[in-house]
């Protein structure tokens, strides 16, 4: 959808955000017939409700939309964007009552997303003219990158195979002139990625590791690692059908990494970007890895397999070890890793883990500013002992029912030593129900906030002071 600028009446049908308190004053500015029509429709400016206001010739003259009052407990800056899926085709513009024009515009475009790979869109979507004070190119960068990630997650596993995910990564890299490489099959053993090979060797398509770099080699090193499990049966510790139905989304971490990379490269941030995506299917066959197996890792640590359904942390371990070898300034990993994270925080609020308190505060600030929420969880050292093994350096599970997301993060921490700062995001990668800016289906979480953080930290006019929030603005740091 093209992003257009303009503010006159002829530039689009005006949309007025209005609270219940302010509705009478707004109605007083309308022609008597139009005001009577709005009243007859029973419109009371309830949050998220709208009414179409007719013109004298029977045309559509305006849209009134109920927004949250100033004293509301929660105000969603994407809320008015839901109109993208509700209004008839035409050109619209925000006229008044918009608290955050940038996020309202982004929310419109995120709400307008439709997955059309297998079925054409049923209606013509309305268009929004971008407000004059909004950077339309930046909106497009974020919205299109998130759409890329959503498309990948929404593709079924018979369509998004390991080779197809590799090709999607390659296409993105080539579009921006990045240097692209991939290691496949038994070459993973030759090149010392035994955990990636073990997890993916039972699948029809070979496991692989995608590795691409972009940007000035002298710039700050920013490395992204994304879990690319194209489908997860659970392996020999097989999932029940109810647990397997959404496992096409188990490559949501890879989709997030690619979406963030797309934002960074399109906006040409002055960083040296590296993206690592271990890609596998966790399948079942005679050569599948087994519970009780002991497998060495790239880092040299031996891992006892307590459960084959805890495979994501295994492939991430080898990828993180590789990333860590060049001591990047910032190392971010994304993974649909644990159900425990969903039990703790639900599908909309991914936990993140880091040992860098200052960076954690910055992430919280940017998450709030971009309406891309996350919540810090602790790398609680006493739980590290739960990963002990009697026959290997560590087990891939804790062996107990508690703190599953924390112990998974502690497992990954064992493979990071040299990075300036490391952050792990345990994302869900799925919206169970449609919300403003978040259609049901594949979800890209944490990419927008990190792009905003990186742009602030390294982009034009960057300064460390600009990136450091006060503790009063966010939650207190959690001890690690």
C-alpha positions as CSV (number, residue, x, y, z in Angstrom):
1,X,0.0,0.0,0.0
2,X,1.5,3.4,-1.0
3,X,2.2,5.9,1.8
4,X,1.0,9.3,0.9
5,X,1.2,12.7,2.6
6,X,-1.4,15.4,2.8
7,X,-3.7,17.3,5.2
8,X,-6.4,19.1,3.2
9,X,-10.0,17.9,3.1
10,X,-9.6,16.8,-0.5
11,X,-6.6,14.6,0.6
12,X,-8.9,12.1,2.1
13,X,-11.9,11.4,4.3
14,X,-11.1,12.7,7.8
15,X,-11.0,10.4,10.7
16,X,-11.6,12.0,14.1
17,X,-10.5,10.3,17.3
18,X,-12.9,11.3,20.0
19,X,-13.5,10.4,23.7
20,X,-16.9,10.0,25.2
21,X,-16.3,13.2,27.1
22,X,-15.5,15.2,24.0
23,X,-18.2,13.7,21.8
24,X,-20.9,16.4,22.5
25,X,-18.5,19.2,21.5
26,X,-17.6,17.4,18.3
27,X,-21.2,16.8,17.4
28,X,-21.9,20.5,17.8
29,X,-19.5,21.2,14.9
30,X,-21.3,18.8,12.5
31,X,-24.2,19.8,10.3
32,X,-27.5,19.1,12.2
33,X,-28.5,16.2,9.9
34,X,-25.1,14.5,10.3
35,X,-25.1,15.0,14.1
36,X,-28.6,13.5,14.3
37,X,-27.5,10.5,12.2
38,X,-24.6,9.8,14.6
39,X,-26.9,10.1,17.6
40,X,-29.5,7.8,15.9
41,X,-26.8,5.2,15.3
42,X,-26.3,5.1,19.1
43,X,-22.6,6.1,18.8
44,X,-21.3,7.0,22.2
45,X,-17.5,7.1,21.4
46,X,-16.9,3.8,23.2
47,X,-13.3,2.7,22.8
48,X,-12.7,1.0,19.5
49,X,-16.2,1.8,18.1
50,X,-16.7,3.9,15.0
51,X,-19.5,5.5,13.0
52,X,-19.5,6.7,9.3
53,X,-20.8,10.2,9.0
54,X,-22.8,10.9,5.8
55,X,-22.4,14.0,3.7
56,X,-25.2,16.1,2.1
57,X,-25.0,14.2,-1.1
58,X,-25.1,10.8,0.6
59,X,-21.3,10.4,0.3
60,X,-19.0,9.5,3.2
61,X,-18.0,12.8,4.8
62,X,-16.1,11.7,7.9
63,X,-15.4,8.9,10.4
64,X,-15.7,9.2,14.1
65,X,-13.7,6.7,16.2
66,X,-13.8,6.2,20.0
67,X,-10.5,6.5,21.7
68,X,-9.4,6.0,25.3
69,X,-9.9,8.8,27.8
70,X,-6.8,10.4,29.3
71,X,-7.4,8.6,32.6
72,X,-7.7,5.2,31.0
73,X,-5.5,2.5,32.6
74,X,-4.2,1.4,29.2
75,X,-4.1,3.4,25.9
76,X,-3.2,1.4,22.8
77,X,-1.6,3.7,20.2
78,X,-2.5,1.1,17.5
79,X,-6.2,1.2,18.4
80,X,-7.4,3.6,15.7
81,X,-5.4,1.6,13.2
82,X,-7.9,-1.2,13.4
83,X,-10.0,1.0,11.0
84,X,-7.8,-0.4,8.2
85,X,-9.8,-3.6,8.4
86,X,-13.2,-1.9,9.0
87,X,-13.7,1.0,6.5
88,X,-14.8,0.8,3.0
89,X,-12.3,1.3,0.2
90,X,-11.2,4.9,-0.2
91,X,-8.5,7.4,0.9
92,X,-8.6,8.5,4.5
93,X,-6.6,10.8,6.7
94,X,-6.2,11.4,10.4
95,X,-7.8,14.7,11.3
96,X,-7.7,15.1,15.1
97,X,-7.6,13.2,18.4
98,X,-4.5,11.2,17.5
99,X,-2.1,11.1,20.4
100,X,0.8,9.5,18.5
101,X,0.5,10.0,14.7
102,X,3.5,7.8,14.0
103,X,2.2,4.7,15.9
104,X,-1.3,5.4,14.7
105,X,-0.1,5.3,11.1
106,X,2.0,2.2,11.7
107,X,-0.9,0.6,13.5
108,X,-3.1,1.2,10.4
109,X,-0.5,-0.6,8.1
110,X,0.1,-3.4,10.5
111,X,-3.7,-3.9,10.8
112,X,-4.0,-3.9,7.0
113,X,-1.7,-7.0,6.7
114,X,-3.3,-10.0,5.0
115,X,-1.7,-13.4,4.3
116,X,-2.6,-14.0,0.6
117,X,-0.2,-16.6,-0.5
118,X,-2.9,-19.3,-0.8
119,X,-6.1,-17.2,-1.0
120,X,-6.7,-13.8,-2.5
121,X,-7.8,-10.9,-0.4
122,X,-11.6,-10.7,-0.3
123,X,-11.9,-6.9,-0.2
124,X,-10.1,-3.8,-1.4
125,X,-8.4,-2.3,1.5
126,X,-8.7,1.4,2.4
127,X,-5.7,3.7,2.1
128,X,-4.3,6.1,4.6
129,X,-2.6,9.4,3.7
130,X,0.4,9.8,6.0
131,X,0.3,12.8,8.3
132,X,2.8,15.6,7.3
133,X,4.7,15.1,10.6
134,X,5.2,11.4,10.1
135,X,8.2,9.8,8.2
136,X,6.3,7.6,5.7
137,X,9.5,5.8,4.6
138,X,10.2,4.8,8.2
139,X,6.7,3.5,8.6
140,X,7.0,1.5,5.3
141,X,10.3,0.1,6.4
142,X,8.9,-1.3,9.7
143,X,5.6,-2.4,8.3
144,X,7.1,-4.2,5.3
145,X,9.7,-5.9,7.4
146,X,7.1,-7.1,9.8
147,X,5.0,-8.3,6.9
148,X,8.0,-10.3,5.7
149,X,8.3,-12.0,9.1
150,X,4.6,-12.6,9.3
151,X,4.5,-14.2,5.8
152,X,7.3,-16.6,6.8
153,X,5.6,-17.7,10.0
154,X,2.2,-18.1,8.4
155,X,3.5,-20.4,5.6
156,X,2.8,-24.0,6.4
157,X,5.7,-26.4,6.8
158,X,5.1,-28.2,3.5
159,X,5.7,-24.8,1.8
160,X,8.3,-23.2,4.1
161,X,10.8,-26.1,4.2
162,X,14.4,-25.7,5.3
163,X,15.4,-25.0,1.8
164,X,12.6,-22.4,1.4
165,X,13.6,-20.6,4.5
166,X,17.2,-20.6,3.4
167,X,16.1,-19.1,0.1
168,X,14.0,-16.4,1.8
169,X,17.1,-15.4,3.8
170,X,19.2,-15.5,0.7
171,X,16.8,-13.2,-1.2
172,X,16.8,-10.7,1.6
173,X,20.6,-10.7,1.8
174,X,21.0,-10.3,-2.0
175,X,18.5,-7.5,-2.1
176,X,20.7,-5.5,0.2
177,X,24.1,-6.6,-1.1
178,X,25.0,-8.7,1.9
179,X,27.6,-11.5,1.8
180,X,25.7,-14.8,2.1
181,X,26.9,-18.3,3.0
182,X,25.3,-21.6,4.1
183,X,26.6,-24.8,5.6
184,X,24.4,-27.9,4.9
185,X,24.1,-31.6,5.9
186,X,27.2,-33.5,6.9
187,X,29.3,-30.4,6.3
188,X,27.9,-29.2,9.6
189,X,29.9,-32.0,11.2
190,X,33.0,-31.2,9.2
191,X,32.7,-27.5,10.2
192,X,32.0,-28.3,13.9
193,X,28.2,-27.7,14.3
194,X,27.3,-31.1,15.8
195,X,24.2,-30.0,17.7
196,X,22.5,-28.4,14.6
197,X,23.3,-31.6,12.7
198,X,22.0,-33.9,15.4
199,X,18.6,-32.1,15.7
200,X,18.0,-31.9,11.9
201,X,19.5,-35.1,10.6
202,X,16.3,-37.2,10.7
203,X,14.4,-34.8,8.4
204,X,14.0,-35.3,4.6
205,X,15.7,-32.0,4.0
206,X,19.2,-31.5,5.5
207,X,19.8,-29.2,8.4
208,X,21.8,-26.1,7.6
209,X,23.2,-22.9,9.0
210,X,22.7,-19.6,7.1
211,X,25.3,-16.9,7.7
212,X,25.2,-13.5,6.1
213,X,26.9,-10.2,6.8
214,X,26.2,-6.6,5.7
215,X,27.6,-3.1,6.4
216,X,30.9,-1.5,7.2
217,X,33.3,-4.0,8.7
218,X,34.6,-1.3,10.9
219,X,31.2,-0.5,12.4
220,X,29.8,-1.7,15.7
221,X,29.2,-5.5,15.4
222,X,25.5,-6.3,15.8
223,X,24.7,-10.0,15.5
224,X,21.3,-11.6,15.2
225,X,20.6,-15.3,15.8
226,X,17.2,-16.7,15.0
227,X,15.8,-20.2,15.8
228,X,14.7,-21.7,12.4
229,X,12.9,-24.9,13.3
230,X,10.5,-25.2,10.3
231,X,8.5,-27.8,12.0
232,X,8.8,-29.5,15.4
233,X,7.3,-32.9,16.0
234,X,9.0,-33.0,19.3
235,X,11.3,-35.7,18.0
236,X,11.2,-39.1,19.7
237,X,9.7,-37.2,22.7
238,X,6.8,-36.6,20.3
239,X,4.3,-33.9,21.0
240,X,0.5,-34.6,21.2
241,X,-1.5,-33.4,18.2
242,X,-2.7,-30.3,20.2
243,X,0.9,-29.3,20.8
244,X,1.9,-29.9,17.2
245,X,-0.8,-28.0,15.4
246,X,1.0,-24.6,15.4
247,X,4.5,-25.9,15.1
248,X,4.9,-24.3,11.6
249,X,5.6,-21.2,13.7
250,X,8.6,-22.7,15.4
251,X,10.8,-20.7,13.0
252,X,9.4,-17.5,14.5
253,X,12.8,-16.6,15.9
254,X,14.3,-16.8,12.4
255,X,11.5,-14.6,11.0
256,X,12.1,-12.1,13.7
257,X,15.8,-11.9,13.0
258,X,15.2,-11.5,9.3
259,X,12.6,-8.8,9.9
260,X,15.0,-6.8,12.1
261,X,17.8,-7.3,9.6
262,X,15.5,-6.0,6.8
263,X,14.8,-2.8,8.9
264,X,18.5,-2.3,9.6
265,X,19.6,-2.8,6.0
266,X,16.8,-0.8,4.4
267,X,17.6,2.2,6.7
268,X,21.3,1.7,6.2
269,X,22.2,1.9,9.9
270,X,26.0,2.3,10.3
271,X,26.6,-1.1,11.8
272,X,28.3,-4.3,10.8
273,X,25.4,-6.7,10.8
274,X,25.7,-10.4,11.0
275,X,22.7,-12.8,10.8
276,X,22.9,-16.5,11.8
277,X,19.9,-18.8,11.3
278,X,20.3,-22.5,12.1
279,X,17.5,-24.2,10.1
280,X,16.2,-27.7,10.8
281,X,13.1,-29.8,11.0
282,X,12.8,-31.8,14.2
283,X,11.6,-35.0,12.6
284,X,11.3,-38.7,13.6
285,X,13.3,-41.4,11.7
286,X,15.7,-44.2,12.5
287,X,18.6,-41.8,12.7
288,X,16.8,-39.3,15.0
289,X,18.7,-38.2,18.1
290,X,17.4,-39.9,21.3
291,X,16.8,-39.1,24.9
292,X,19.9,-40.0,26.8
293,X,22.3,-39.3,23.9
294,X,25.3,-37.2,24.7
295,X,26.4,-34.8,22.0
296,X,29.3,-32.5,21.8
297,X,28.8,-28.8,20.9
298,X,30.8,-26.4,18.9
299,X,32.0,-24.9,22.1
300,X,33.3,-28.2,23.3
301,X,30.8,-28.7,26.0
302,X,29.0,-32.1,26.0
303,X,25.2,-32.1,26.3
304,X,23.1,-34.9,27.6
305,X,19.7,-35.0,25.8
306,X,17.0,-35.0,28.5
307,X,14.3,-34.4,26.1
308,X,14.3,-34.2,22.3
309,X,11.5,-31.6,22.3
310,X,14.0,-29.1,23.8
311,X,15.7,-28.9,20.4
312,X,15.7,-25.1,19.8
313,X,18.2,-24.4,22.5
314,X,20.5,-27.0,21.0
315,X,20.7,-25.4,17.5
316,X,21.0,-22.0,19.1
317,X,23.9,-23.2,21.2
318,X,26.1,-23.9,18.2
319,X,25.0,-20.7,16.4
320,X,25.6,-18.6,19.5
321,X,29.0,-20.1,20.0
322,X,29.9,-19.1,16.4
323,X,28.6,-15.6,16.9
324,X,30.4,-15.2,20.2
325,X,33.8,-16.1,18.7
326,X,34.1,-12.7,17.1
327,X,33.0,-10.9,20.2
328,X,30.2,-8.8,18.8
329,X,29.2,-5.5,20.4
330,X,25.6,-6.6,20.7
331,X,24.3,-10.2,20.3
332,X,20.6,-10.8,20.2
333,X,18.9,-14.2,19.8
334,X,15.2,-14.8,19.2
335,X,13.4,-18.1,19.7
336,X,10.0,-19.6,20.1
337,X,11.6,-21.5,22.9
338,X,9.4,-22.4,25.9
339,X,5.8,-22.9,26.8
340,X,6.8,-21.7,30.3
341,X,7.3,-18.2,28.9
342,X,3.7,-18.2,27.8
343,X,2.4,-19.5,31.1
344,X,4.3,-16.7,32.9
345,X,3.6,-13.8,30.6
346,X,1.0,-14.8,28.0
347,X,1.3,-14.6,24.2
348,X,1.6,-10.8,23.9
349,X,4.5,-10.1,26.3
350,X,7.8,-11.9,25.5
351,X,10.3,-12.3,28.2
352,X,13.9,-11.3,27.6
353,X,17.1,-12.1,29.5
354,X,20.4,-10.3,29.7
355,X,23.2,-9.6,32.2
356,X,23.5,-6.0,31.0
357,X,21.3,-3.8,33.3
358,X,21.7,-0.6,31.3
359,X,20.8,-2.4,28.1
360,X,17.8,-4.0,29.8
361,X,16.5,-0.5,30.8
362,X,17.0,0.8,27.3
363,X,15.1,-2.2,25.8
364,X,12.2,-1.6,28.2
365,X,12.1,2.1,27.2
366,X,12.1,1.4,23.5
367,X,9.5,-1.4,24.0
368,X,7.2,1.1,25.6
369,X,7.9,3.8,23.1
370,X,7.2,1.6,20.1
371,X,4.2,-0.4,21.4
372,X,6.3,-3.5,21.1
373,X,6.2,-4.7,24.7
374,X,8.7,-7.1,26.4
375,X,9.5,-7.9,30.0
376,X,12.8,-8.7,31.6
377,X,13.1,-12.0,33.4
378,X,16.1,-13.0,35.6
379,X,19.1,-15.1,34.8
380,X,18.8,-16.6,38.2
381,X,22.1,-18.2,39.0
382,X,20.9,-20.7,41.6
383,X,18.8,-22.4,38.9
384,X,21.9,-23.0,36.8
385,X,22.5,-26.1,39.0
386,X,19.3,-27.6,37.6
387,X,21.1,-28.2,34.3
388,X,23.6,-30.6,35.8
389,X,24.1,-34.0,34.2
390,X,25.7,-37.1,35.7
391,X,27.3,-38.1,32.4
392,X,28.0,-34.8,30.5
393,X,28.8,-31.2,31.1
394,X,25.1,-30.2,31.2
395,X,21.7,-31.4,30.3
396,X,19.4,-29.7,27.8
397,X,16.5,-29.6,30.3
398,X,16.2,-29.0,34.0
399,X,14.3,-32.2,34.7
400,X,11.7,-30.3,36.8
401,X,8.4,-28.5,36.1
402,X,9.5,-25.1,37.3
403,X,11.2,-22.0,35.7
404,X,11.4,-23.5,32.2
405,X,12.0,-20.3,30.4
406,X,14.7,-19.2,32.9
407,X,16.6,-22.5,32.8
408,X,16.4,-22.4,28.9
409,X,18.0,-19.0,29.0
410,X,20.6,-20.2,31.5
411,X,21.4,-23.1,29.1
412,X,22.1,-20.6,26.3
413,X,24.2,-18.4,28.5
414,X,26.7,-21.2,28.8
415,X,27.6,-20.6,25.1
416,X,28.2,-16.8,25.3
417,X,31.4,-15.4,26.8
418,X,33.0,-12.8,24.6
419,X,30.0,-10.7,23.4
420,X,29.9,-7.1,24.7
421,X,26.2,-7.6,25.6
422,X,23.9,-10.6,24.9
423,X,20.1,-10.6,25.0
424,X,17.8,-13.6,24.6
425,X,14.2,-13.1,23.6
426,X,11.8,-16.0,24.2
427,X,9.1,-15.0,21.7
428,X,5.7,-16.6,21.0
429,X,5.6,-15.6,17.3
430,X,1.8,-15.9,17.1
431,X,-1.3,-13.7,17.8
432,X,-4.1,-16.1,18.9
433,X,-6.8,-13.4,18.2
434,X,-6.9,-10.3,16.1
435,X,-6.1,-7.0,17.9
436,X,-5.3,-3.6,16.6
437,X,-2.0,-3.8,14.6
438,X,-1.8,-7.5,15.4
439,X,-3.9,-9.7,13.1
440,X,-4.5,-13.3,14.1
441,X,-1.6,-15.5,12.9
442,X,2.2,-15.0,12.7
443,X,3.6,-12.3,15.0
444,X,6.9,-10.5,14.8
445,X,7.8,-9.5,18.4
446,X,10.8,-7.3,19.6
447,X,12.1,-6.5,16.1
448,X,10.6,-2.9,16.0
449,X,11.8,-2.0,19.5
450,X,15.4,-3.2,18.7
451,X,15.4,-1.3,15.4
452,X,14.4,1.8,17.4
453,X,17.1,1.1,19.9
454,X,19.8,0.6,17.3
455,X,18.7,3.6,15.3
456,X,18.9,5.7,18.5
457,X,22.2,4.3,19.5
458,X,24.0,4.2,16.2
459,X,22.0,6.2,13.7
460,X,22.3,9.9,12.7
461,X,22.6,12.1,15.8
462,X,23.1,9.1,18.0
463,X,24.4,9.6,21.5
464,X,24.6,7.4,24.5
465,X,22.7,9.8,26.7
466,X,19.8,9.7,24.4
467,X,19.5,6.0,24.8
468,X,19.5,5.8,28.6
469,X,16.1,5.9,30.3
470,X,15.6,7.0,33.9
471,X,14.6,4.2,36.2
472,X,11.4,6.1,36.9
473,X,10.3,5.5,33.3
474,X,10.5,1.7,33.4
475,X,10.6,-1.1,35.9
476,X,13.5,-1.6,38.3
477,X,16.4,-3.7,37.0
478,X,16.3,-7.4,37.9
479,X,19.3,-8.9,39.5
480,X,21.0,-11.6,37.5
